[in-house]
Amino acid sequence: MRNMRLFDKIKLSKETSKEICFSSNEIEFVKSYKQGPGGGSYVVDFKLELKPTTDKVIEVYYLPSEETNECMPHIFKGVQRFVEGLYTENISIKGFKLEISNCVVHPVDFQPLRYEIFVMIALNRLSFYKGIKTVKDSEINLPIIQSKSLNEFLHSSEDYPSDYSNYIIKRLHLPNRGFNSKSLLNNYDLQRSFEEKFVDIKIFQNSSIRHDNYISIYTLNDISSINIFNSVIEEVIMYRTDIYSKNKDITGFDIFIGRSDLDYGTKQLGKYLYWNLLNLIR
């Protein structure tokens, strides 16, 4: 942190069962330009470097320059908003140092609020894609599907056909590295309403030894299911990354996507499916 100065600190007093931490340094070059004759123009351009610590505090540093000095109050407010947003979702985060440099202040299109917004977006993106998530206890309680097997469920369900030709399938490989292996203990029902939106996802213990090293994702071949198919795949890929980062192996399981009003990329699905998946494997 040569020549870096401490701008301010945020004490992390809240601890919850859902927690995010970082295991490595992360660098983001945050750049967003909107310039045109129609109004609402802005220029956002700065470098952000995140360095994890063991302290219960976020320390925000900056490399002094006339332009960076002008941006720092707004950037720090964005960091505060990021933490407050996590707390609102009952998610806590471990400490890190944040180093800000190379801020650009455009002579016409400098919008201070945009710096506040874009540092918050950058931290949310880093925590989602790079942060390691853990669930400390069984706070997330899921209904268990009362069926002896996947086939029994499919043959008794009106919403999920037993003919596999009705599904689009994606399989994600789970390499066996010889570490302690975790597995799904039950079959789970993840029906959930988000205001006026609804999603129905079923998760089953692996039904085939042949697919024991895969997470298999099945979506009904209709638009209501396909709309979130890629979102579910992205969630599961990040879930797999988090599990393997803890030097654990996992055995395969099956995910069936039923009716859903959610759209691809919806944040509501990420807040729901991802944390529940972490809680299912013990």
ABEGO torsion letter per residue (X at the ends): XBGBBBABBBBBABBBABBBBBABBBBBBBBBBBBBAAEGBBBBBBBBBBBBBABBBBBBBBBBBAAAAAAAAAAAAAAAAAAAAAAAAGBBBBBBBBBBBGBBBBAAABBAAAAAAAAAAAAAAAAAAABBBBBABAABBBBBBBBABAAAAAAABAABBABAAABBBBBBBBBBAGBBBBBBABBBBBBBBBEABBBBBBBBBBABAAAAABBBBBBBBBAAAAAAAAAAAAAAAAAAAAAAAAGBBBBBBBBBBBBBABBBGBAAAAAAAAAAAAAABX
